[in-house]
Amino acid sequence: MKKRALLGTVTDNDLRLLRVFRAVVACGGFAAAELELNINRSTISRHIKDLETRLGVTLCRRGRGGFSLTEEGQQVHASALKMMSAMEDFQHEVNDLHRELTGNVTLALFDKTASNPECHIAAALGRFDTLAPEVHPRVHVEPINAIERGVIEGRYHIGVIPEHRPSSSLRYFPLFREQMYLYCGSAHPLFARRASSEAVRRSKYVGIGYHSPNMEVTRQLGQQRHATAYDQEAVAHLVLSGAYLGYLPAHYAAPFETSGLMRALLPGTFQYVCEFSAILRATPAPNRIVKTLLDCLLEAHGQPDTESLNWV
């Protein structure tokens, strides 16, 4: 059997094709990537075909079943993200030599934090734009585990998550807190009557489907999951159905309470507080752009800056 040729030197054209591939994966298909890339679908298809020929592998499947990556495509995509992140870090470091704040910075946030009165990420981004107007921010909203993984792998420069279990690969910078209560919808049997702790524990409960403070606290409180959600919006829908109880941030649930659609149950018992922190890779030390954004986040939340910290 004939051996496939090794890739050899990565050319500028390879990088251009890989950027197209990255955009297609991020958008979930060729059609959705048209707006992102500002090129038509046939051109995108040709670029992906050229990349597949160059690499000697099939990267994706497209057809009536929709867009999906092959196993090789997943590996190429993961490697491409690492390489592009390293290139951006290199660009930042060179710009640091000239004291210029230009390029991109990527921030990943946990969902439903904007309405938290203790969260001042918006103010931090405004301050950052004043200090670094030529830097292009990229902001993602992801689950906790995806943010942690993305920061460790270098795809995200900074993450903002509720702390749950520390990782030696990350550094943590406390920002703000979030109060969580257990809610039931207006159609739930417990909504219109005084609920006991035992009645609450017997009721169907929707839990978060990844490791989080929610998972730890509900285990301690003796609640068993009957439905699984992967973000706060999904929890809200299940609570509003009247079939399940679920924990939500007090600031996010407030409009539902005001409208008479939800109420908190036994808030003295079924509640917990999330401590939100900014997270960065433990090594290497952040470049000046990332450190500037981190300082803006800490300043906006009344936390000490990073001038006195030793980066390994």
N, C-alpha and C positions, 0 to 999 in steps of 0.2 A: 504494500500500500504506500502510495506517495506521501511523504511527509509534508506537512504544512510549513510554509516559510515563516521564519521568525519575523517579528515586527521590525526590528532594527531601530534606526533613529526615528524619533517622533518629530514630525515636521509641523510647520505652521498650519498646513492644510489638515493634518491629522487633528490638531487642536480645534480648528474651526468645525470639523465634522463631529468631534466629541462634544462640543458646546451645543450643536444642534441636537445630538442624541440626548444630552442632559435635559434640554428644554422639552423634548418630546416626552421623556419619562416623567418630568415634573408636571406636565400638563395632562398626562394620561392618554396621549394619542396624537396623531398627525393633525387632525382637524383643529383640536384645541390649541396646538402649538403655532398655528398660523398667525394669530394675533400677537403672541409672545415674540415670535421671530420676525414678524412682518415680511414673510415670504409665503408663496403659495404652497399648497399641499404637494403638488407634483415635484416641486423643487426639494421640499423636505424629504419626500420619498427617495428621490435620486441621491441626496446626501447620505441618507441612512444606508442605501444600497452600496454606495461607494465605500462607506465605512466598513460594512460587512465584508466587502471584497478585500479591502486593505487588511483587515484583521483575520480573515479566513474563517469566520464563524457567523452563524445566524444570530442576530441580536434580539429580534422581536417577531411576534406573530401579529398580523393584522388581517382582519376580515370580518365576517358576520358575527363571529364570537367576540369581537372587540379587540382592543390592544392589550398585549401582554408580553412580558420579557421571557426569553428563554433562560435556561440556567446559565449559559455563557453570557447572555445579555446582562443578567444580574451581576455577574462577576465583573464584567467590563464597566458597568455603571458604577459599582462601588469603587473600583480602582480609579476611574476617571474623576470621581468626586474628591478622592484623596489627593490626586495629582493637582487638580485645579485649586484646591484649598492650599496646597503647598506653594503653588505659583502665586496666589494672592498674598500669602504670608511673605514671600520673597519680595513682591512688589511693595508691600507696606514697609519692609525693612529698608529697602533702597530709598523709598520716599522719606523715611525717618532720617537718613543721612543728610537729606536736603531740607529737613524740618518742614516738609510739606504734608498736609493731611488730605490726601486724595486716595481714591480707590473705593472699595466696598467694605461694609461691615454687616455681619449677619447676626440678628438677634432672634431667639426663639422663646416664645411666651406660652405659659399655661393659659388655658381658656378662661373667659369670663372674669377678668381682673379689672377691666376698664372702669366698671361702676363701683369698685371698692374705694371708699373715701380715704383709706390709708395708702392706696396705690397711687404713686406719682410718676409712673413710667412716661406718661405723655409730657409732663414738665421736663423730665430728663431728656427726652428726644428733642424737645424744643431748644433746650440749652445746648445740646450737642450740635444741632444745626447751626447755631450761632458761632460755636467754636470751630466747626469743621464743615462749612457750607459746601465744599467740593466732594465730600464723601457721600456715597450712595448707600443708604441703609436698606437692608432686606429683612423684613420682619415676618416670621412664621408663627403659627399657633399649632402646638403639638401636645400630645400626652407627655406625662413626666418621663417615661422610659425612653421615648423617642428623642426628647430634648437632651437627656443625659448622654445617650449614645451618640447623638449628633455633635455635642460639644467635645466628647472624648475623641471622636474620630476626626475632629477639625472641620466638620461641615458647618457648624454654628460657632461663632466666636464667643457669644455670651448666651446663657439661658437664664430664665427666671422661672423657678419652680417652688412648690411647697416641699419643704424638707421632709424626708421620710427615712432614708437609710443612707449614711455617708459613704462616699467612695474615695479611696485613696488616690484615684486618678483625677479628682476634681478639687477645686478650692471654692469655698462658700463665703458669701458676703451677705449678711442679713439685711433685708430691705423693709418688709412690712408684714402685717398679720392679717388673717382672714377668719372671721367667726362663722362656724358651720352649725346649722341646726337640722333636726330631723323634721321633715314636712310631710303632710298628707294633703291630698287634693279634696276639693269640696264634695266629690262623689264618693269619697271613702267613708266606710261605716264609722270611723273614729272622729270624723270631722265635727260632727254635731253633738258629741257627748264627751264627758270627762274620761280620759283614757288612763288606765293603770299601766305600770311598767310591764306587767305580764302580758296585757293585751297588745301592747306595742311589740313585744318580742315575738308574739304569736303571729303577727301580721306579716304579710308578704313584703319583702324588702328588696330594693334595687341597689346593688353595690357596684363600685367601680371595678373594671376588669383587669386592672394591672396594679402592681404594688404601689401603695400610696398610704397617706395617713388614714384615709377612709377605711382601708382594709384592716389596719391594725386596731383602730378604735372600735369598729363594729364587732370584731372578734372578742375584744375585752367586754363589750356590752352584751354579748350573747345573742347577737342578731345573725340569722342565717340568710344568705342571699337566695332569692327566688328569680331574679332577673339581673342581667348584666348590662352596664352602660359604659361607654368609653369617653364621654365628656359630660359636662354639666347640662348642656342642652338636652342630651338624651335622658338624663335623670329627670329633668323637668317634665318632659313628655310623659314618662312613665308615672310620675307622681300625679300629674294632671289627669291621667286616665282613671284615677280612683281605685286602681287595683293594687298599687304599691306605695310603700313609704320610701323616702330617700333623703339623703343629706344634700343640702344646697348651701352656698354662701348666703348669709343674711342679706347682703346688699343686692344680690341677684334675685332672691325670692321676694324682696320687698314689694315690687309692683304687683306680683300675684297675690300677696297678702292684702294689699290695699284694695284690689279688685274682688276680694272675697273668694279667690280660687284656691288658696292654700292657707294652711296655718301650721305653726310649729307645735310639735307635741312634746310635753314635759321638757321644756328647754333647759331646766336645771340639771337634768340627767343625760338626755340624748343630745349631746353637743360636744364639739371640740374646736380647738383653735389651730389653724395652719400657720406655720412660720415660713414666709416666702424669702428666698435668697437668690441672689445672682450667682451663677456658677460659671467657672472658667476651667480650662484644662490646668492641671497642676504644673505641667511643663509642656512646652517651653514658656518663658515669660511672655506676657502679652506685648504686642507691638504698641506704638504710641496711639494709633487710632482706637484700638480696643480698650486700652487703658483710659483714654479720654472718655469714651462712652461709659465705662465702669464708674469713673469718678463722677460723671453726671448723674448716674443712677444713685450712687451713694449720697451725693449732695442733695438731690431732690427728696430723699427719704431721711435726711438728717443724720446720716451715718458718717463715721470718719472716712477721710479719703485714703488713698492707697500709697501716699508718699512714704510712709514709714514701714511699708511691708517689704520683706525680703523675698524676691522671686528666685526660686531655685533654677 
